[in-house]
Amino acid sequence: MTTSKLSLLSATLLSLALAVPAAAQLRVVPYVSDLESPIGFVHDPTDPARQYVLERQGRIRLVIDGELQATPFLDLTDPVRSAGGEQGLLGLAFAPDYATSRRFFVNFTRESDGHTVIARFERSATNPDIAEVDSRFDLVFAGVPFIEQPEQNHNGGKILFRADGYLYIAMGDGGGRNDPNDNAQSPTSLLGKILRIDVDVPDEHPTGYLIPSDNPFVGDDELGARDEIWAFGLRNPWRISEDLPALGGTGALLIGDVGQSEREEVNYEPLGQGGRNYGWSVYEGADPTPDIDPNRQLAYEPATPPIHDYTRDFGVTVIGGYVYRGMTLDESYQGRYVFADLEGRIYSLGLAIDSETDEAEVANVEEHTADLFPSNAPEITSVDVDAHGELFIVGFSDGTIYRVTLDEGDDDGDGLPDAWEQQVGLSPAIGSGEDGPYGDPDGDGLSNGEELRAGLNPLDPLEPPTEPLVRLFAEGATNFFFDTELALVNPTSEPAHATLEYRRHDGRIFRQSVDLPAERRVTVDPRARAGLDGALFATSVRSESAIVVERSMTWPVGTPYGRHADAGVAAPAATWYLAEGRTAPFSLFYLLDNEGAEPAQVEVRYLLPDRAPVVKPYTVAPHSRQTVFVNVEDEALASTEVSAAIQTSPETPITVERAMYLDGPDGVFGAGHGTTAVTSPSPRWLLAEGATGEYFDLFLALANPGPAPAEVTVHYLLQGSGRAVSKIYTLQPESRQTIYVNAEEAEGQSLATETLSLEVTSDQPILAERAMWWPGKTFEVTWREAHAAYGATEPGMKWLTAGGENGGPTELETFVLIGNVSEVDGLVRVTVFFEDEGPWLVELPVAARSRLSVPIRPEERWPVGDKRFAVLVESLPVGAERAMLIVERATYSNAQGIFWAAGENTLATPVP
């Protein structure tokens, strides 16, 4: 680090002489008082009206709409040591699945010896206002249920779940001047670090956490660092925060690291940039640490300098805050990092983000102390936000939590602008209840604060949809990693309307209306809908018209190297089946969606190749989506092929999907596929897509959920030949079998290099699902991506797929796969529907008992360059006959210089 330049920059910024944008003045309004030594304010992820205050002595106090509840949510005053000035109850974080798991985590120093404890608890199953004290489990680090603290100070404190779902723990260096044990630079110590762990494990897990495979020091034998470590070189990171993606933030990590005697510092870490060394104790702020041992060295270089540091002229202890992403304050505050100093000073930094590197520089600094606390500012121990991203200041010395709002235009101090409240019919003089920011007077599941952000009227409820159900999708995510897109097509000559309902994992419902012009495709981005940026959700689509819908998911956000798609199902059901599935080294997930108003009691019967089924019960809350990570459900499921039979009560039908991922050379979940389950086995399955050869590995998963053996015939319909070859397989009761088609031979015909469709027939009802992985084993890197789909149980003469796309930054290519399962040659009309112009069509022959691949791309004279589109395939008469068809779509895209790094496939939808 170039310390002279950085010191000069910091001094310049701290002069506060830089021009800052004109901004409305701020003020604070007491939100809740009569607290004892509060040090943190954390909002409930399931209800914006509920927050929790951490009292250093060991109590977590519940606040509901500004009212402090008499009974603590959790009282840990007995096991917590708070005698030292920096000891006590220090951190609280709610698990991402808190709505269903009821789990939360706390950070405290324990009474017996002052060591750090990270403990897991559960909220009461019967009373959401209290926690179950007896549910406590202390996470086990290196064989002991604590992290040793050699001194009373520098304990760090903040813990938080970021959008990646992992728990981040801010650990101080253990205390003492100049970090006497060199903990912050020691690879074998957890002190002076940011830790990152995966706590989504079963209750019986012996340590309570796993190591994320993409942690920066996993497998790094040269340094020998602990796998839990995310970042090095911190003295006392009392407060860290994420620039919240759910509210439009960048996902960056911001760290307020308390200095020793010279400088306080703020560090900025772009999303995904773990493994940094922030320099302590070799550096304090941007400068070399005074009077440090000259032999003290960094564990590794380079040291990452702070984006901002300041001297004792501007404070004594930095209190990290948040990047403002709320709606109350003037627009000039958007994207500014608001933080404090213990002695009662409040600052904000303007952040200039480099679009190429995502690194930040400080554009300007502004102090707000005089506005917020004209006199008698309290000692400040935290700057936090509520569910809407609005700022709150924790006054330690006066026991008060303050809301930050505008000096003018918010008379009741509730954070809702008076002008807006008057416009929509709320009272500007009442700051709580139905008129406050957490009220929901129209009962649509959106608080007033969320309605403000979305530009909606809080007194105008979203009416329940009345249209017939068109499609249900159990899977959907718009977080830091996944994006979701819905393609809707109206093939009719009349305009159509659709209502989309999104059910988040926490049970909240959001609705959206979509108009579809005649003979047009429409694309819907759920992330743009208020309440769905940073969410896991299921979706239902309703319409009076004969529209078709498909959902596509891509990952990671930005430059996707993975994708999968599905056409959903027409209705929920009490019984579902999944044929394909593999746990370790794969990650296998089942998605269970309960659209109804009552809990669904679900039984999953896991069918294994060589042993009896494993049976597990689950409860899916009303109006919500639950994720089952199959790998950790039972020891027998840890590493195996697996199918599933899933049952619930007819009174509480559900929807089920499966997603399966493999970490690969491109990154986490480098390859993966997903599909909706089916409601019943069948004696016949038809699959249009299939390819073997050097590039594709083709697998056919067969599952027999019944009590009798099944004799299965697979007919391989070879492309263009008009010839099908067949082979017979035997499938044992309640078992599954995988056919690697590349290695098969049927009727003397090798299938090693073929393009084909499949027809599967059986003397017993079975399940059949096809999966394709690429590139194949003859390539240097195996399996960068995959796609999978169930077939249809009956052929048809008219099929429609909504989700085609060509070109763009990732060079998308779309293929339509047409299988002719008839004994007669056929003729098909292929019609393309666009988003902004009329349809285009062509007619093509397809031989009997064969497969036709149709590349929908400009090189084949289709007018689709850089366009999204839908494709209709119709069987036309040839003499007195019409061919019966099966149709699928496959779309591929490039990423990171890799050809077809991502791919998706889905069965088309039969239409009248």
Order of alpha helices (4+ residues) and beta strands (2+ residues): alpha-beta-beta-beta-beta-beta-beta-beta-alpha-beta-beta-beta-beta-beta-beta-beta-beta-beta-beta-beta-beta-beta-beta-beta-beta-beta-alpha-beta-beta-beta-alpha-alpha-beta-beta-beta-beta-beta-beta-beta-beta-beta-beta-beta-beta-beta-beta-beta-beta-beta-beta-beta-beta-beta-beta-beta-beta-beta-beta-beta-beta-beta-beta-beta-beta-beta-beta-beta
